[in-house]
Amino acid sequence: MANKMVKLYIIYDIPQEDSETRRKLREYIKNQGGKWQQQSVYKLDIPANKIKTITSQITEIIKETNSRVDIIFPCKKCRQKIKLIGPATKLLIKQHKEKTII
């Protein structure tokens, strides 16, 4: 039986002086399949069994910094209520035409 897929958002706030940490975190998120949404925000669709590993790795990356990372797991009902507003929305829709945006 296949592992259930989970949608999550990673939002981070890393001080300017920790630019190397920011770079490492971005690379790690991208390597996990993270899709850039906007500055400091990535969306991931991952197997549920990878959540613990991703959380541990992020903790390791930021451990000696004054950084903050929020991992948000919106339910399907909540994702359907998200409204995208603004000119950049058209680009997102175009890029994800065959996929669910959120």
Protein Blocks (a to p, Z undefined) as FASTA:
>chain_A
ZZddddddddddddfklmmmmmmmmmmmmmnopacfbghiacddddfklmmmmmmmmmmm
mmmcccddddddddfklmmmpccedjklmmmmmmmmmpcfZZ
